[in-house]
Amino acid sequence: MLFALTVAANAQQPPPIRTNVPLVLVPVTVIDSRGNFIDGLNAEDFLLTDDGRRQTIHMDTSDTVLAPVSLVVAVQRSGMSAAVLRKINQVGGMIQPLVTGDRGRAAVLAFDDEIRTFQEFTADSTKIRVAFEKIQPGANRSGRMLDAVEQAIRMLETRPESSRRILLILSESRDRGSKIKLAQAVELAQRAGVAVYAATYSVYATPWTAKPEDNPPVPGSYIDGLADLFRLGKINAAEAFAQATGGRHLSFETLLGLENAITRAGEEIHSQYLLSFVPAVSKNEGFHHLAVAVPSHPNAVLRARPGYWPEK
């Protein structure tokens, strides 16, 4: 994502510094072979290339004033997701302290055949928690994940360009009935600089982890079941979004598994190194491929956005 960097100090600090420099922001996760975050790295430890050309980078920590988190949580509320919604209803209180942080803002939407915003952007943890509690299962089997992603991106585009734009999807891993195509939705996310994290579940496995009263009858038929089995062959949209945006795809079946997924996502977001660079003039008006390495840690596992689209 290209954005204009603006730094404003408070009244007790020196006069505000304002610049309008096009930058590309690249959050990078660095973990060792055991899955532990590697900290203590400096800008000199990273090698970042843009279409194969090494870039001069600047580095911030995830908690600097330049990059507060703007988050949209998109929850699937199809009738067949009733059992897992009982779990999702209980985790809204985790979002502000673990994912957005004190300076961040979160919004909540839910989707089945329709997409509905339950909470606009807010820093109020209570409002976020209440929004989660209000999400109830719909009466149909649709789950327009891709259309919900499109709406979430439009919401995130209204946030300051200097913020870290993140989408957290709590749903099945595959789409049910969206109008927009996966490739289009992925490009929208890349152009807006949105990192997509997904915590997904199986509507067939999670009911076995729930209490009987949390498994109400679901509208459908034998034909619906066959259609779902056929649908399992479709592309894993959650994984595609995570790989294409530098996010992460996690899965869960139990309430504890969901809590662990949200905790892990929050830990990663706030343990990332925020690299940025001023792109050189280029004839490439299409997708720019980024590559990041840490030569001093050759065995480290890195996750970062694979590229960006220049502004038109």
Backbone bond lengths (Angstrom), bond angles and torsions (degrees), N, CA, C in turn:
res aa  C-N    CA-C-N  psi(-1)  N-CA   C-N-CA  omega(-1)  CA-C   N-CA-C  phi
1 M - - - 1.460 - - 1.510 109.33 -
2 L 1.310 117.29 134.62 1.453 122.08 172.52 1.515 108.20 -93.21
3 F 1.318 117.08 135.81 1.458 118.44 178.08 1.514 110.28 -149.40
4 A 1.337 115.77 161.07 1.459 120.98 177.74 1.513 108.30 -91.36
5 L 1.309 117.96 125.83 1.452 123.45 -177.81 1.521 109.22 -85.51
6 T 1.327 115.87 125.90 1.452 120.33 178.76 1.514 109.00 -131.49
7 V 1.320 117.98 123.80 1.451 122.85 -179.95 1.521 108.37 -116.43
8 A 1.328 116.21 125.17 1.459 119.96 179.20 1.517 109.23 -125.98
9 A 1.296 118.75 119.61 1.460 122.32 179.66 1.511 109.72 -86.38
10 N 1.340 116.25 162.28 1.463 118.89 179.95 1.528 110.01 -85.90
11 A 1.307 115.70 -178.60 1.465 120.51 -171.50 1.524 112.21 -64.85
12 Q 1.340 118.67 -25.99 1.453 121.16 -177.71 1.529 111.78 -84.58
13 Q 1.337 117.33 -8.74 1.447 121.65 -177.42 1.530 110.26 -102.92
14 P 1.343 117.70 174.11 1.471 120.42 178.27 1.512 111.20 -58.18
15 P 1.330 118.04 165.94 1.467 121.50 -178.64 1.519 111.30 -55.07
16 P 1.319 117.92 149.00 1.459 121.19 -178.23 1.522 112.60 -57.64
17 I 1.336 114.87 143.32 1.455 121.29 175.08 1.517 107.07 -108.33
18 R 1.290 118.84 124.19 1.462 121.73 -178.65 1.534 108.86 -125.65
19 T 1.315 114.32 127.42 1.454 119.38 177.38 1.510 108.99 -133.01
20 N 1.286 116.64 160.37 1.461 121.78 176.68 1.532 107.67 -128.08
21 V 1.323 115.34 76.62 1.447 122.25 -177.15 1.523 108.41 -112.28
22 P 1.349 119.30 125.16 1.460 119.88 178.04 1.519 109.93 -68.86
23 L 1.302 116.76 126.07 1.457 122.40 -178.60 1.520 110.27 -128.34
24 V 1.306 115.33 155.56 1.454 121.81 170.05 1.521 106.81 -112.63
25 L 1.325 117.32 123.96 1.464 122.86 -179.65 1.515 109.08 -97.31
26 V 1.338 116.69 128.80 1.462 121.94 -177.10 1.530 109.47 -129.97
27 P 1.338 118.80 92.14 1.467 120.24 173.15 1.533 109.52 -68.45
28 V 1.335 116.73 135.11 1.460 121.13 -176.67 1.521 109.82 -129.12
29 T 1.330 115.85 128.93 1.455 122.52 173.17 1.521 108.27 -98.80
30 V 1.340 116.39 130.69 1.462 121.46 179.50 1.523 108.25 -125.15
31 I 1.335 116.87 117.59 1.462 121.19 -179.68 1.521 110.23 -129.02
32 D 1.339 115.59 156.85 1.455 119.79 177.71 1.522 109.95 -89.93
33 S 1.319 116.31 -175.91 1.461 121.05 -175.17 1.524 112.77 -65.79
34 R 1.331 117.22 -17.47 1.466 121.78 179.18 1.533 112.48 -94.90
35 G 1.315 116.46 0.43 1.453 120.02 179.60 1.509 114.03 87.72
36 N 1.328 118.13 9.80 1.460 121.89 178.47 1.525 110.40 -87.39
37 F 1.332 116.45 141.97 1.449 120.52 178.69 1.525 110.24 -69.90
38 I 1.322 116.27 136.91 1.462 121.82 176.98 1.520 108.17 -96.37
39 D 1.315 116.76 115.80 1.461 119.70 -179.41 1.522 110.14 -109.66
40 G 1.319 115.69 178.77 1.460 121.23 176.97 1.512 115.34 82.69
41 L 1.332 117.92 9.43 1.461 120.11 179.44 1.528 110.84 -82.18
42 N 1.323 115.90 152.66 1.457 123.01 177.18 1.523 109.96 -113.55
43 A 1.320 116.03 169.79 1.465 120.16 179.88 1.519 111.11 -56.97
44 E 1.343 116.55 -34.72 1.464 120.41 -178.23 1.528 112.63 -67.17
45 D 1.337 117.22 -17.38 1.459 120.62 -179.85 1.522 112.68 -78.35
46 F 1.346 116.80 -15.94 1.463 120.55 -174.66 1.528 111.68 -100.61
47 L 1.318 114.26 145.30 1.457 121.50 171.95 1.522 106.68 -121.94
48 L 1.333 116.20 115.35 1.465 121.34 -177.19 1.516 109.12 -121.50
49 T 1.320 116.26 130.15 1.459 120.56 177.94 1.530 110.40 -120.81
50 D 1.316 114.72 145.87 1.465 124.00 176.40 1.523 106.99 -116.82
51 D 1.334 116.04 110.02 1.471 121.16 -174.00 1.529 111.00 52.78
52 G 1.337 115.18 40.74 1.457 121.29 176.40 1.506 115.74 85.55
53 R 1.329 118.03 -4.53 1.466 121.17 -177.71 1.521 109.61 -103.45
54 R 1.318 116.28 123.93 1.464 120.87 -178.13 1.525 110.69 -63.18
55 Q 1.335 115.32 139.88 1.459 121.47 -177.30 1.526 111.02 -114.22
56 T 1.320 115.72 149.97 1.464 121.54 170.95 1.519 107.37 -84.15
57 I 1.318 116.31 121.98 1.466 119.86 -171.66 1.520 112.19 -114.52
58 H 1.323 113.43 156.74 1.458 123.16 170.55 1.523 106.75 -114.79
59 M 1.317 117.70 149.57 1.465 119.91 -178.92 1.512 111.51 -129.84
60 D 1.331 115.51 135.46 1.457 123.13 172.69 1.514 108.43 -122.72
61 T 1.311 116.31 162.96 1.462 120.14 170.88 1.516 108.12 -86.33
62 S 1.328 116.91 166.57 1.461 120.87 -176.45 1.523 112.63 -70.33
63 D 1.315 118.07 -12.93 1.460 120.13 -177.22 1.525 113.24 -105.03
64 T 1.323 118.61 13.91 1.459 119.68 178.72 1.518 110.38 -72.42
65 V 1.337 115.12 157.70 1.460 120.86 -177.95 1.520 112.16 -64.04
66 L 1.336 117.38 -17.76 1.453 120.21 -175.89 1.528 113.26 -75.53
67 A 1.317 118.30 -16.75 1.455 118.64 -170.59 1.526 114.40 -138.88
68 P 1.329 118.92 63.76 1.468 119.33 172.84 1.522 110.11 -67.30
69 V 1.304 116.49 154.52 1.468 122.10 -177.05 1.522 111.19 -84.10
70 S 1.324 116.43 131.06 1.464 122.79 167.69 1.525 106.48 -112.92
71 L 1.331 116.66 119.07 1.457 122.07 -170.97 1.518 111.03 -125.24
72 V 1.334 116.10 137.68 1.452 121.44 166.93 1.526 107.19 -117.74
73 V 1.324 116.59 130.53 1.460 121.77 174.53 1.522 107.40 -103.87
74 A 1.342 116.83 123.50 1.460 122.42 -179.88 1.529 108.58 -112.04
75 V 1.318 116.60 118.48 1.467 122.47 -173.87 1.524 110.23 -113.16
76 Q 1.317 117.78 129.86 1.461 121.59 174.62 1.527 109.17 -77.17
77 R 1.326 116.27 130.65 1.463 120.38 -177.83 1.530 112.41 -124.14
78 S 1.332 117.31 29.03 1.464 120.69 177.47 1.525 110.25 -59.74
79 G 1.341 115.77 153.95 1.448 120.22 179.63 1.515 112.74 -56.52
80 M 1.319 117.24 -36.98 1.454 121.50 -178.99 1.527 112.58 -73.09
81 S 1.350 117.56 -6.27 1.461 122.22 177.89 1.523 111.90 -98.68
82 A 1.328 117.24 14.43 1.466 120.93 -174.82 1.525 112.40 -55.95
83 A 1.323 117.37 -43.48 1.467 120.26 -177.18 1.522 111.65 -63.39
84 V 1.327 117.41 -43.78 1.456 119.70 -177.90 1.521 111.39 -74.69
85 L 1.325 118.04 -27.06 1.465 119.57 177.45 1.522 111.58 -63.05
86 R 1.333 117.43 -30.62 1.467 120.30 176.06 1.519 110.39 -59.90
87 K 1.319 116.16 -32.53 1.471 120.55 177.75 1.529 110.28 -78.08
88 I 1.326 116.34 -45.85 1.460 120.43 -178.50 1.523 111.06 -60.98
89 N 1.339 117.66 -36.30 1.463 121.54 178.92 1.527 112.43 -56.18
90 Q 1.325 117.39 -22.17 1.467 121.75 -172.06 1.530 114.15 -95.99
91 V 1.325 118.40 -4.34 1.473 118.50 -171.53 1.525 113.98 -111.80
92 G 1.321 118.04 7.20 1.464 119.78 -179.38 1.513 113.50 -59.82
93 G 1.336 116.82 -30.71 1.459 120.31 -179.56 1.520 114.03 -69.41
94 M 1.339 117.02 -9.57 1.461 120.31 -179.73 1.529 112.59 -86.20
95 I 1.317 116.87 -18.98 1.466 120.36 -169.25 1.529 112.92 -65.67
96 Q 1.324 117.59 -50.72 1.470 119.43 -175.84 1.538 112.19 -67.54
97 P 1.331 119.78 -49.17 1.465 117.13 -176.83 1.527 114.17 -71.31
98 L 1.327 117.47 -30.25 1.460 119.44 -172.71 1.528 114.31 -100.74
99 V 1.330 117.78 -28.53 1.468 119.44 -173.30 1.527 112.34 -110.60
100 T 1.322 117.68 -56.27 1.469 118.51 -176.03 1.519 112.73 -81.05
101 G 1.324 117.80 -32.28 1.455 120.20 -175.79 1.519 111.55 77.24
102 D 1.311 115.77 177.74 1.467 121.17 -174.61 1.525 113.22 -64.06
103 R 1.320 117.97 -32.94 1.466 120.39 -175.25 1.520 113.10 -96.16
104 G 1.335 117.21 -4.32 1.452 120.40 -176.78 1.517 113.27 -87.06
105 R 1.321 115.55 173.36 1.462 123.11 177.73 1.523 108.60 -134.14
106 A 1.325 116.08 144.24 1.463 120.71 179.32 1.517 110.54 -130.95
107 A 1.330 115.40 147.09 1.458 122.84 173.18 1.522 107.33 -126.71
108 V 1.343 116.19 156.71 1.464 120.93 -176.15 1.521 109.44 -130.56
109 L 1.326 116.81 128.78 1.458 121.03 171.98 1.522 109.17 -132.17
110 A 1.316 117.07 161.02 1.462 122.48 179.38 1.517 108.80 -135.61
111 F 1.322 115.75 153.42 1.461 119.39 -174.56 1.522 111.78 -144.35
112 D 1.309 114.30 142.42 1.464 124.25 163.98 1.521 104.30 -138.46
113 D 1.343 118.00 -109.51 1.459 119.94 172.03 1.526 110.95 -79.01
114 E 1.333 115.68 -20.10 1.462 122.32 176.93 1.522 108.78 -120.71
115 I 1.317 115.73 161.88 1.463 121.76 177.87 1.518 107.76 -119.34
116 R 1.314 116.08 124.10 1.463 121.05 -174.25 1.517 110.18 -130.45
117 T 1.342 116.23 132.56 1.457 121.22 176.24 1.523 109.71 -85.78
118 F 1.322 116.71 121.44 1.466 122.14 179.88 1.518 112.04 -94.40
119 Q 1.334 117.46 -23.30 1.458 120.26 178.71 1.518 109.42 -156.33
120 E 1.329 116.48 125.89 1.461 120.63 173.57 1.531 108.85 -73.62
121 F 1.326 117.08 174.43 1.458 121.23 -176.11 1.528 110.98 -57.66
122 T 1.324 115.31 130.66 1.459 121.32 -179.52 1.519 109.46 -153.92
123 A 1.339 115.86 155.24 1.460 121.83 173.11 1.519 110.77 -101.10
124 D 1.332 116.36 1.11 1.462 122.26 -176.32 1.529 110.07 -82.38
125 S 1.321 116.87 109.96 1.464 121.29 -177.94 1.519 112.05 -61.49
126 T 1.331 117.46 -34.67 1.467 120.81 179.95 1.525 111.11 -64.54
127 K 1.331 117.20 -42.70 1.461 120.39 179.05 1.526 111.36 -63.90
128 I 1.325 116.44 -38.39 1.462 120.31 178.22 1.521 109.92 -65.20
129 R 1.327 116.72 -44.57 1.466 120.85 179.78 1.522 111.55 -61.74
130 V 1.327 116.76 -43.44 1.463 120.90 -179.80 1.529 110.33 -64.98
131 A 1.328 117.12 -38.46 1.466 120.36 178.53 1.528 110.32 -60.55
132 F 1.310 117.95 -42.63 1.466 121.44 176.97 1.528 110.67 -61.35
133 E 1.308 116.86 -42.26 1.458 120.84 -177.40 1.527 112.32 -66.77
134 K 1.326 117.36 -26.25 1.461 121.22 -177.82 1.525 113.39 -79.70
135 I 1.309 117.77 -15.64 1.470 120.12 -176.67 1.524 109.73 -73.91
136 Q 1.311 116.05 117.04 1.462 122.50 -179.13 1.533 109.33 -120.21
137 P 1.344 117.16 154.29 1.474 119.53 -178.33 1.516 112.19 -64.18
138 G 1.331 115.52 142.23 1.452 120.78 176.12 1.518 110.85 -82.10
139 A 1.323 115.62 -170.53 1.463 120.42 -174.60 1.521 112.88 -104.67
140 N 1.339 117.72 5.62 1.457 119.23 -177.55 1.521 111.02 -128.64
141 R 1.327 116.22 178.20 1.453 122.20 -175.62 1.532 112.83 -100.75
142 S 1.315 117.60 2.40 1.457 120.40 -177.71 1.527 111.16 -71.69
143 G 1.317 114.83 153.30 1.461 121.32 175.66 1.508 108.90 -151.07
144 R 1.329 116.33 82.13 1.478 121.54 -172.79 1.528 110.35 -78.36
145 M 1.329 115.26 69.86 1.460 120.60 -177.13 1.525 112.39 -60.18
146 L 1.320 116.89 -46.56 1.465 119.96 -175.88 1.525 111.36 -65.07
147 D 1.334 117.22 -39.93 1.461 120.10 177.01 1.524 110.62 -65.63
148 A 1.345 116.83 -36.21 1.465 120.56 177.56 1.523 110.53 -67.25
149 V 1.335 116.76 -38.13 1.466 120.47 176.17 1.523 109.99 -61.39
150 E 1.326 116.74 -43.65 1.466 119.73 178.60 1.531 110.67 -58.75
151 Q 1.330 117.42 -45.98 1.460 119.63 -179.49 1.523 110.87 -65.40
152 A 1.320 117.38 -40.34 1.465 120.81 179.07 1.523 110.76 -61.44
153 I 1.330 117.00 -40.66 1.462 120.69 179.05 1.525 110.11 -63.99
154 R 1.330 117.06 -41.52 1.469 119.71 178.10 1.525 110.52 -60.63
155 M 1.331 116.16 -37.70 1.463 119.64 177.43 1.526 110.73 -66.56
156 L 1.334 116.64 -42.94 1.458 120.28 -178.68 1.520 112.11 -67.78
157 E 1.324 117.30 -28.21 1.467 120.27 178.62 1.522 112.00 -66.39
158 T 1.331 118.05 -17.21 1.459 120.90 177.26 1.522 112.39 -82.22
159 R 1.333 116.18 -11.29 1.454 120.27 -179.09 1.534 110.32 -81.08
160 P 1.332 118.03 158.98 1.466 120.24 -179.76 1.522 111.63 -53.59
161 E 1.317 116.65 139.38 1.461 120.85 -177.77 1.516 112.62 -64.50
162 S 1.329 117.17 -22.02 1.462 120.59 179.78 1.522 112.72 -83.08
163 S 1.342 118.29 -2.76 1.456 120.21 179.26 1.522 110.50 -86.14
164 R 1.321 115.84 162.29 1.456 121.11 175.86 1.520 107.57 -89.71
165 R 1.309 116.53 115.39 1.452 121.95 -175.24 1.526 109.43 -92.88
166 I 1.328 115.54 119.14 1.464 120.41 -174.52 1.520 109.51 -132.48
167 L 1.320 115.60 138.55 1.459 122.96 175.02 1.518 108.55 -116.96
168 L 1.328 116.68 127.44 1.465 122.75 175.75 1.520 108.07 -111.70
169 I 1.339 116.66 116.74 1.458 121.99 -179.66 1.520 109.15 -102.18
170 L 1.330 116.89 128.31 1.468 122.74 174.29 1.523 106.49 -116.66
171 S 1.333 116.95 98.47 1.460 119.54 -170.93 1.522 110.67 -166.85
172 E 1.316 115.33 -175.17 1.448 120.50 166.27 1.530 107.92 -66.81
173 S 1.315 115.86 165.28 1.460 119.13 -177.20 1.521 112.63 -84.88
174 R 1.354 117.60 -11.99 1.462 121.36 -177.17 1.523 110.64 -122.89
175 D 1.293 114.42 153.76 1.462 121.75 -175.13 1.518 112.06 -80.84
176 R 1.351 115.41 152.27 1.465 122.05 176.08 1.528 109.46 -130.23
177 G 1.327 117.22 86.00 1.456 119.88 167.41 1.502 119.12 93.95
178 S 1.332 119.29 19.66 1.467 120.26 179.60 1.520 112.19 -71.84
179 K 1.324 115.07 155.13 1.461 121.18 176.15 1.532 111.05 -84.12
180 I 1.326 117.04 -39.97 1.455 120.61 -179.14 1.531 109.42 -75.72
181 K 1.317 116.97 149.66 1.454 122.32 178.57 1.531 110.45 -88.14
182 L 1.333 115.46 156.10 1.462 120.40 -177.38 1.525 111.50 -58.78
183 A 1.327 118.07 -45.40 1.463 120.65 -178.49 1.530 111.30 -59.87
184 Q 1.332 116.32 -38.37 1.467 119.96 179.06 1.524 110.83 -66.49
185 A 1.336 116.38 -43.87 1.462 120.59 -178.98 1.528 111.15 -65.32
186 V 1.331 116.53 -39.29 1.460 120.50 178.42 1.528 110.28 -62.89
187 E 1.329 117.11 -44.43 1.463 119.88 179.95 1.528 110.87 -63.69
188 L 1.329 117.29 -39.88 1.466 119.57 177.24 1.523 110.87 -58.81
189 A 1.339 116.36 -44.18 1.463 120.13 179.95 1.520 110.85 -63.89
190 Q 1.322 117.12 -42.35 1.462 120.36 179.63 1.525 111.73 -65.36
191 R 1.322 117.04 -42.36 1.468 120.20 -179.16 1.527 111.07 -65.61
192 A 1.325 116.88 -33.52 1.469 120.47 -178.60 1.521 112.17 -87.23
193 G 1.335 117.57 -2.94 1.459 119.90 -179.71 1.514 112.57 68.40
194 V 1.330 117.39 35.42 1.466 122.05 -178.10 1.524 109.85 -96.22
195 A 1.315 117.12 124.73 1.464 122.02 173.62 1.524 107.89 -90.52
196 V 1.320 116.73 128.00 1.462 121.30 -175.97 1.521 110.41 -105.08
197 Y 1.322 115.01 121.48 1.464 122.42 172.15 1.519 106.89 -109.44
198 A 1.321 116.39 137.72 1.460 120.36 -178.75 1.525 109.91 -131.73
199 A 1.315 116.17 131.65 1.461 122.74 170.98 1.524 105.60 -116.06
200 T 1.322 116.57 108.24 1.456 120.86 -170.84 1.521 112.31 -113.10
201 Y 1.322 115.03 162.69 1.457 122.19 -177.11 1.523 109.59 -141.40
202 S 1.301 115.91 166.19 1.460 122.55 172.94 1.520 108.74 -104.94
203 V 1.342 116.43 128.45 1.459 119.30 179.17 1.526 110.90 -69.71
204 Y 1.326 117.13 -11.08 1.457 120.54 178.99 1.522 112.36 -92.89
205 A 1.349 117.13 -28.01 1.460 120.82 -178.07 1.522 112.83 -90.35
206 T 1.344 117.21 -40.64 1.468 119.29 -174.10 1.525 114.39 -63.19
207 P 1.331 121.80 -32.87 1.464 119.00 178.18 1.532 113.46 -59.33
208 W 1.321 117.53 -26.64 1.464 120.20 -179.87 1.515 111.53 -74.23
209 T 1.354 117.03 -14.03 1.465 120.39 179.04 1.528 111.20 -100.49
210 A 1.330 117.63 3.46 1.466 121.70 -175.53 1.516 111.01 -108.75
211 K 1.319 115.13 162.42 1.452 120.98 174.87 1.527 109.60 -73.06
212 P 1.330 118.75 152.93 1.470 120.86 -178.90 1.523 113.16 -54.62
213 E 1.327 117.02 -38.00 1.467 119.62 -178.26 1.526 112.20 -69.74
214 D 1.341 117.20 -16.79 1.459 120.82 177.60 1.513 112.60 -91.15
215 N 1.328 116.88 8.67 1.459 122.34 179.66 1.519 110.68 -121.95
216 P 1.336 118.43 69.67 1.460 120.73 179.17 1.515 110.86 -67.30
217 P 1.338 117.76 158.39 1.468 119.89 177.50 1.517 111.08 -57.42
218 V 1.323 115.18 142.41 1.463 121.07 -178.88 1.519 109.14 -111.57
219 P 1.353 118.42 130.10 1.454 120.31 177.66 1.521 110.36 -58.89
220 G 1.302 117.58 140.10 1.450 119.67 178.71 1.514 111.20 155.72
221 S 1.308 115.59 -175.17 1.454 120.41 -176.60 1.509 109.29 -150.93
222 Y 1.325 115.64 179.17 1.454 121.36 177.03 1.527 110.36 -60.45
223 I 1.321 116.72 -37.76 1.459 120.88 178.51 1.526 110.55 -63.80
224 D 1.358 115.96 -39.02 1.462 119.53 177.53 1.526 110.26 -60.12
225 G 1.324 115.83 -41.70 1.460 119.62 179.80 1.512 112.10 -62.74
226 L 1.327 117.81 -41.58 1.456 120.63 177.95 1.523 110.79 -64.34
227 A 1.321 115.56 -38.83 1.467 119.24 178.64 1.526 110.73 -62.88
228 D 1.334 116.74 -38.46 1.458 120.14 178.50 1.527 111.35 -66.28
229 L 1.325 117.32 -39.45 1.452 120.03 178.01 1.526 110.62 -63.02
230 F 1.325 116.48 -39.70 1.464 120.43 177.64 1.524 110.05 -64.83
231 R 1.342 115.38 -37.58 1.453 121.25 -177.30 1.531 112.64 -65.77
232 L 1.341 117.94 -23.12 1.455 120.45 -179.84 1.522 112.09 -60.78
233 G 1.322 116.69 -19.15 1.453 120.19 178.05 1.513 113.25 -79.53
234 K 1.331 117.90 -8.61 1.458 120.99 -179.95 1.524 110.84 -71.55
235 I 1.308 115.48 160.98 1.455 120.86 -177.32 1.524 111.00 -62.77
236 N 1.323 115.76 144.79 1.451 122.80 178.16 1.528 107.97 -78.48
237 A 1.328 116.79 97.34 1.465 121.21 -174.89 1.522 111.78 -66.16
238 A 1.327 117.35 -37.18 1.465 120.30 -179.47 1.521 110.76 -61.32
239 E 1.325 116.87 -43.52 1.461 120.73 179.40 1.527 110.51 -66.81
240 A 1.328 116.70 -39.50 1.462 120.49 179.70 1.522 111.03 -62.17
241 F 1.331 117.22 -43.71 1.461 120.58 178.91 1.526 110.91 -63.01
242 A 1.332 117.06 -44.87 1.463 120.60 -177.96 1.521 111.05 -61.27
243 Q 1.323 117.11 -46.34 1.457 120.48 -178.20 1.526 112.11 -67.91
244 A 1.324 116.95 -35.50 1.463 120.56 -175.30 1.517 113.50 -80.05
245 T 1.347 117.55 -13.14 1.462 119.98 -175.57 1.520 113.69 -123.04
246 G 1.338 117.83 -0.07 1.456 120.04 -178.73 1.509 113.56 80.64
247 G 1.334 116.98 16.94 1.463 121.04 177.24 1.510 110.93 -89.85
248 R 1.348 115.24 -147.04 1.462 118.57 -178.60 1.516 109.94 -153.28
249 H 1.329 115.56 144.53 1.457 122.31 177.23 1.523 108.91 -109.29
250 L 1.336 115.76 117.64 1.460 123.22 176.73 1.523 108.15 -117.14
251 S 1.318 117.27 166.18 1.460 120.46 178.36 1.525 109.60 -137.88
252 F 1.328 115.71 160.50 1.463 120.50 179.94 1.522 109.97 -154.55
253 E 1.330 115.74 159.43 1.461 122.63 173.27 1.523 111.55 -127.67
254 T 1.341 116.29 -34.62 1.459 121.52 -176.42 1.527 110.40 -107.09
255 L 1.327 116.23 169.63 1.459 120.89 175.64 1.518 110.21 -61.14
256 L 1.324 117.70 -42.61 1.454 120.67 178.58 1.523 110.31 -62.27
257 G 1.323 116.94 -39.65 1.453 119.98 177.93 1.515 111.97 -62.75
258 L 1.331 117.32 -39.24 1.461 121.51 177.01 1.520 110.65 -65.38
259 E 1.321 116.63 -44.82 1.465 120.52 178.77 1.527 110.36 -60.90
260 N 1.327 116.41 -40.70 1.468 119.71 179.17 1.528 111.09 -65.94
261 A 1.343 117.15 -37.56 1.463 120.61 -179.97 1.527 110.62 -64.55
262 I 1.333 117.35 -44.69 1.463 120.91 179.27 1.526 110.42 -65.52
263 T 1.337 116.12 -41.44 1.466 120.18 178.29 1.519 110.86 -61.20
264 R 1.342 116.21 -44.66 1.465 119.74 -178.73 1.528 111.29 -65.08
265 A 1.329 116.60 -41.49 1.462 119.97 178.11 1.524 110.38 -61.31
266 G 1.336 116.45 -44.56 1.456 119.90 179.17 1.514 112.54 -63.39
267 E 1.334 116.31 -42.04 1.469 119.79 177.89 1.517 110.96 -60.85
268 E 1.318 116.46 -42.08 1.464 119.70 -178.91 1.522 111.19 -65.97
269 I 1.324 116.70 -46.42 1.455 120.62 -178.45 1.524 111.39 -58.58
270 H 1.342 116.43 -38.00 1.461 119.77 -177.06 1.526 112.96 -95.32
271 S 1.327 117.65 8.30 1.466 121.55 174.55 1.524 111.13 -114.71
272 Q 1.308 117.09 3.24 1.451 120.39 -176.78 1.527 111.98 -77.76
273 Y 1.315 113.88 153.63 1.460 121.27 169.88 1.528 106.99 -92.36
274 L 1.330 116.36 132.10 1.459 120.67 -178.66 1.524 109.23 -101.88
275 L 1.316 115.18 98.89 1.449 120.49 178.60 1.526 109.36 -91.20
276 S 1.312 116.88 146.69 1.462 120.75 175.52 1.516 108.77 -145.16
277 F 1.329 115.67 153.48 1.453 120.35 178.84 1.524 109.95 -153.39
278 V 1.313 114.89 156.98 1.460 121.56 175.64 1.526 107.57 -92.48
279 P 1.322 118.52 113.60 1.463 119.45 -177.18 1.521 111.85 -68.49
280 A 1.318 115.71 140.99 1.456 120.75 177.33 1.524 109.59 -74.42
281 V 1.303 115.91 160.58 1.466 120.72 175.93 1.527 108.16 -60.30
282 S 1.327 115.99 132.22 1.460 120.04 -175.93 1.520 110.17 -139.36
283 K 1.327 115.60 147.48 1.456 120.86 174.91 1.531 111.64 -79.51
284 N 1.323 116.19 -12.77 1.460 120.89 -178.94 1.520 110.01 -77.51
285 E 1.316 117.54 107.88 1.465 121.98 178.60 1.521 111.45 -95.15
286 G 1.335 116.26 2.04 1.458 120.34 178.55 1.521 111.50 -101.06
287 F 1.319 116.16 -153.98 1.459 121.91 -176.22 1.525 110.47 -68.14
288 H 1.346 116.01 130.28 1.459 122.29 176.46 1.526 108.95 -97.93
289 H 1.327 116.63 129.49 1.459 121.18 -178.78 1.531 110.52 -90.35
290 L 1.335 115.42 127.19 1.457 121.63 178.28 1.526 109.67 -106.11
291 A 1.319 115.72 147.66 1.460 121.98 173.65 1.518 107.76 -139.26
292 V 1.344 116.36 135.33 1.457 121.40 -179.01 1.523 108.95 -126.59
293 A 1.319 116.29 137.23 1.462 121.61 178.65 1.519 109.53 -140.06
294 V 1.327 115.92 156.68 1.462 123.16 173.09 1.527 106.40 -124.06
295 P 1.335 117.82 89.54 1.462 120.96 -175.04 1.523 114.47 -55.20
296 S 1.339 117.14 -30.51 1.468 119.65 -178.74 1.529 112.29 -74.22
297 H 1.335 117.27 -12.61 1.467 122.41 177.48 1.530 107.84 -130.10
298 P 1.319 117.79 73.54 1.471 120.81 -174.69 1.521 114.46 -63.31
299 N 1.323 117.62 -22.53 1.469 120.66 -178.76 1.528 113.05 -95.31
300 A 1.334 116.80 1.65 1.460 119.98 -179.51 1.529 110.37 -70.38
301 V 1.325 115.10 151.39 1.463 121.79 175.13 1.528 107.52 -101.70
302 L 1.331 116.82 124.75 1.461 121.55 -178.14 1.512 110.39 -113.99
303 R 1.324 115.73 140.78 1.459 121.62 171.57 1.517 108.18 -125.29
304 A 1.319 116.42 126.77 1.458 121.96 179.04 1.519 108.24 -154.75
305 R 1.304 116.54 161.92 1.460 119.58 177.42 1.522 109.17 -60.07
306 P 1.321 118.24 137.86 1.468 120.02 -176.27 1.518 113.90 -77.91
307 G 1.335 117.52 -9.42 1.455 119.18 179.61 1.510 112.21 172.75
308 Y 1.321 116.40 -170.22 1.460 121.39 -178.74 1.527 108.91 -153.56
309 W 1.313 114.75 160.74 1.473 121.92 175.27 1.522 108.00 -105.10
310 P 1.329 118.84 128.09 1.471 119.93 177.63 1.512 110.33 -68.13
311 E 1.317 115.69 153.56 1.448 120.02 177.85 1.509 110.10 -65.22
312 K 1.322 115.68 143.82 1.470 120.48 178.40 1.523 110.33 -80.83
